[in-house]
Amino acid sequence: MDQYHRSHTKKVNAGTGGRRRKFRDKKLAHMGGVFTATKVSDKDVHVKKRTRGGNSGLKIKKAVSVNVVTKEGTKKAKITKVVESHNPEYVRMNIITKGAVLETNLGKVRVTNRVGQDGIINGVLVA
């Protein structure tokens, strides 16, 4: 159960002296997936993943380009590196996440989708 555990933020007792009990038990269906850690590379690498109900989805492990929405329309730009992210280690390791700012041949682009879950990278130009 990798991503299911949360810290206990409320007080332990109920205020009346009675002990606070657990609301419900953990379920396998509520467990999150493993972080994909999409990296900048010179070729695209996709992984097919089984999802709930037997369906399948794509995860992108390595990426070359990003779809950029501009005033003229949508263009595909080549990624050179990760410039800004919520985690400084991700900038150093060139890991792409939602909200990360990428350096491309069109300029700086902010990622707008969840990269590891969508299998594609979309973004908007940052002025």
MOWO-V148649 format. One record per residue. N is the residue number from 0. SS is DSSP state (a for helix, b for strand, c for the rest). Layout:
N&SS / N&SS
This chain:
0&c / 1&c / 2&c / 3&c / 4&c / 5&c / 6&c / 7&c / 8&c / 9&c / 10&c / 11&c / 12&b / 13&c / 14&c / 15&c / 16&c / 17&c / 18&b / 19&c / 20&c / 21&c / 22&c / 23&c / 24&c / 25&c / 26&c / 27&a / 28&a / 29&a / 30&c / 31&c / 32&c / 33&c / 34&c / 35&c / 36&c / 37&b / 38&b / 39&b / 40&c / 41&c / 42&c / 43&c / 44&b / 45&b / 46&b / 47&b / 48&b / 49&b / 50&c / 51&a / 52&a / 53&a / 54&c / 55&b / 56&b / 57&b / 58&b / 59&b / 60&b / 61&b / 62&b / 63&c / 64&b / 65&b / 66&b / 67&b / 68&b / 69&c / 70&c / 71&c / 72&c / 73&b / 74&b / 75&b / 76&b / 77&b / 78&b / 79&b / 80&b / 81&b / 82&b / 83&b / 84&c / 85&c / 86&c / 87&a / 88&a / 89&a / 90&a / 91&a / 92&a / 93&c / 94&b / 95&b / 96&c / 97&c / 98&c / 99&c / 100&b / 101&b / 102&b / 103&b / 104&c / 105&c / 106&b / 107&b / 108&b / 109&b / 110&b / 111&c / 112&c / 113&c / 114&a / 115&a / 116&a / 117&a / 118&c / 119&c / 120&c / 121&b / 122&b / 123&b / 124&b / 125&c / 126&c
